[in-house]
Amino acid sequence: MAIVSDGARRAGESIRVVSEFADQFLAADADGADFTFGNPHERPLAGLVAAIKAAAEPNGNDWFAYKSSVGSATAAVAASLGAEMGLPVAADDITMTQGAFKAIALAFDLLLNPGDEVIHPKPGWFAYAPILAHRGYVGVHTPLDPVSYDLDIDAIARAITPRTRIVVVNSPHNPTGRIYSRARLEELAGVLDAASERIGARIFILSDEPYRRIRFDGAAFTSPAAVYPWTLIDYSYGKILLSPGQRIGYLALGPLMPEADRNALTAAIFPVQTALGWGFPDATMQYAVPELETLSIDIPALTAKRDRLLGALKQWGYRMVDPEGTFYLWGDAPGGDSLAFARRLAERKVFVMPGTLFHCPRQYRLCLTATTEMIEQALPAFREAAPA
Ligand SMILES: Cc1ncc(COP(=O)(O)O)c(C=O)c1O
C-alpha cells in the first residue's frame, strides 16, 4: 500500500535520474576531483562570513521575530536590480525568498493551476521538473538550438498550447553558459504576445537569473524583464557568493508590468509564501543583503580556471561550448555516451555530470567550482579519455 502522496511520487520520478547519479557516483573520494554540483571546495568568502556575523548581532527585541520581506533588503535589491536593468525598480515589487529555488516555486504557485503547462529548456536545470510535478503542473521540455544552444524560438512557438502559462528563460544558462541577446529575447516577446492573444490567457516569462552576475569577458546581459512586461525575475545569492547552503534570494515583478497585473500578484504573494511553509529567508540572511550586494567570488580566477580546462579539452579534440557566463562547461561526451564517459573518469577519481541529468545523454557538464588543484589533477584523465 502506497503511503506517500501522488505529488511526492511524481516529484520522485521526475528527479530519479539525479538521485541515482548522486548515489552511484558521489561516494566521491575526499581526494577526488569533483566537477559535479555547484558547491564550494574552498573556504567561504571572508566578507560573507563577516556580513553574516554582523547581521546576527541583535539590534532590538524583534531582531529574530517572524519576518516577511525585510525593508532594508528589498530596498538594496531594488536599487541594484534597477541599476543593472537601467529601469526603475520599486522595493515593493521585491519579495525575499529562500534562494532562487523558493522564488521559482513561488512564481509557479502564483500563476499556475493544476494541469497548466510550463515550457522549460532542454538541456536545462533539473529541479524545475520536481517543483512542477509535485504540484500537478505540467513541465514541457523544449529543446534549445542543438548546435548553438541559443533559444529556439520556433520550438517554443510549437510547444505553446491553450494550457501554456509560463516560459522559463534561464540566462546565463545552466548547463551551457549561453547568454541570450536582446534581439532574441525581443523575438520571443513577440511570439508570446501573439500567442497570449490567441489562447486568451497571458503567458508569463519566468526569468531564472541566479548566474546573472557571473559573466566572462565583459559579456553583456539583458533581462527578459526589460523587453517583455509580463516577466518575473528570480535570483539567488548562492551562486555569486558560492554559498548555496545559506538560503537567500528573491522574486521580482518586472518593472514594465501593467499596474493591474502587478497589484493582483502583489496581493497574492504573502498568502502563497505562507502556503509554501513560510518561504521567506531567515532574518539574519535578510539583514545581510545590503552587504551581500557588494560581494562576489573572484571572477578573474574563475575565468582562469575556465581558460585552463576549456583550452586543454579543446586542444585534445573535445567539442565544447564556449561559456559566456555561469560556472559550467558543457560539451559532447567522447563516444556519445555520457554515462560511460562519466564512469570511465570516475575510475580515475574524476567526477563529472553526465548529460542524462539534463535529458541529453550524449553531452556532459563540468562545474568550475572545482579548485585549480583538482583541474590539474584531472587533466591526465581527460587527456586519456579524449575523442579518438
Ligand atoms: C538555473 C538554476 N536555477 C535555480 C537554481 C537554484 O538556486 P539556489 O539553490 O541558489 O536557490 C539553480 C541552482 O543550481 C540553477 O542552476
The ligand as a MOL file (V3000), in Angstrom:
LIG
                    3D

  0  0  0     0  0            999 V3000
M  V30 BEGIN CTAB
M  V30 COUNTS 16 16 0 0 0
M  V30 BEGIN ATOM
M  V30 1 C 19.3570 27.5030 -13.3330 0
M  V30 2 C 19.1900 27.4350 -11.8560 0
M  V30 3 N 18.1140 27.9880 -11.2900 0
M  V30 4 C 17.9170 27.9650 -9.9560 0
M  V30 5 C 18.8370 27.3510 -9.1230 0
M  V30 6 C 18.5810 27.3410 -7.6260 0
M  V30 7 O 19.4990 28.1630 -6.9770 0
M  V30 8 P 19.5260 28.1890 -5.3580 0
M  V30 9 O 19.8090 26.7970 -4.8930 0
M  V30 10 O 20.6470 29.1160 -5.0320 0
M  V30 11 O 18.2170 28.6490 -4.9090 0
M  V30 12 C 19.9520 26.7390 -9.6710 0
M  V30 13 C 20.9240 26.0260 -8.8090 0
M  V30 14 O 21.7100 25.2440 -9.2640 0
M  V30 15 C 20.1570 26.8000 -11.0710 0
M  V30 16 O 21.2130 26.2380 -11.6580 0
M  V30 END ATOM
M  V30 BEGIN BOND
M  V30 1 1 1 2
M  V30 2 1 2 3
M  V30 3 2 2 15
M  V30 4 2 3 4
M  V30 5 1 4 5
M  V30 6 1 5 6
M  V30 7 2 5 12
M  V30 8 1 6 7
M  V30 9 1 7 8
M  V30 10 2 8 9
M  V30 11 1 8 10
M  V30 12 1 8 11
M  V30 13 1 12 13
M  V30 14 1 12 15
M  V30 15 2 13 14
M  V30 16 1 15 16
M  V30 END BOND
M  V30 END CTAB
M  END
